[in-house]
Amino acid sequence: MNKINVEPKSITISAERTITVPERTLNVESVQWNTIDDSFAKRLVIRVNGQLGFNIEGAEYEALGQWTDEDIKLQILAHYGFIEA
């Protein structure tokens, strides 16, 4: 997906549960993403800027139906509270 610009925002990445690493903060001014769609498991993995990510699973996955890049962009904006610039 092509890069989209968003209003600058700081996002804190929590430490992983299994690895002892400190929290860190990312300053985000633009967003790029890629997706991994596992239709058998009803899971869509969305990776944002190579460092952030979240999953859409189960009923939420089914509700997306045949999704487009625009749908994924809206999911990212809503999940992180970004505002497109």
Backbone hydrogen bonds, N-H to C=O, Kabsch-Sander energy under -0.5 kcal/mol:
donor,donor_aa,acceptor,acceptor_aa,energy
4,I,31,V,-2.2
6,V,29,E,-2.4
7,E,83,I,-3.0
9,K,28,V,-1.8
11,I,26,L,-2.9
13,I,11,I,-0.5
13,I,24,R,-3.6
14,S,12,T,-0.6
21,V,19,I,-1.2
24,R,13,I,-1.7
26,L,11,I,-3.2
28,V,9,K,-3.2
28,V,26,L,-0.7
29,E,27,N,-0.5
31,V,4,I,-2.9
34,N,47,R,-1.9
36,I,45,V,-2.2
38,D,36,I,-0.6
38,D,43,R,-3.1
39,S,37,D,-0.7
42,K,38,D,-0.6
43,R,38,D,-2.1
44,L,56,I,-2.7
45,V,36,I,-2.8
46,I,44,L,-0.5
46,I,54,F,-2.9
47,R,34,N,-2.7
47,R,45,V,-0.6
48,V,52,L,-2.6
49,N,32,Q,-3.1
51,Q,48,V,-1.7
52,L,48,V,-2.7
54,F,46,I,-2.0
56,I,44,L,-2.4
58,G,42,K,-1.9
60,E,57,E,-1.3
61,Y,57,E,-0.6
62,E,58,G,-2.3
63,A,59,A,-2.3
64,L,60,E,-1.3
64,L,61,Y,-0.5
65,G,61,Y,-0.9
65,G,62,E,-0.6
67,W,65,G,-1.4
72,I,68,T,-1.9
73,K,69,D,-2.6
74,L,70,E,-2.2
75,Q,71,D,-2.0
76,I,72,I,-2.5
77,L,73,K,-2.6
78,A,74,L,-2.2
79,H,75,Q,-2.8
80,Y,76,I,-2.3
81,G,77,L,-1.1
82,F,77,L,-1.1
85,A,5,N,-2.2
